[in-house]
Amino acid sequence: MQSGRVDDSSCLITDLRMPGMSGADLQDALIADGNRTPVIFISASLDEQVRSRVLDAGAYGFLHKPFEEQSLIDCLHRALNGETAEL
């Protein structure tokens, strides 16, 4: 968020749990700033409430660790091509 490169990003891949700010809070902050960069979440957490929250807010994927590489590639493809996210 402070890098000065946020608007140059084509897609954001973030963990749900991070020090300082959660991935879900990061998504909320981006949306509040008017930034619509596609977001893909990865997490070891099985919190269905949080998963639903970020997907409802427009995330292009929520991958549970460990995940298949193809799952990430598929999410990236949808995000970079503006396709509808799969829930």
Secondary structure, DSSP 8 states (H G I E B T S, - for coil): --SS-GGG-S-EEEES--SSS-HHHHHHHHHHTT----EEEEES---HHHHHHHHHTT-SEEEESS--HHHHHHHHHHHHTT-----
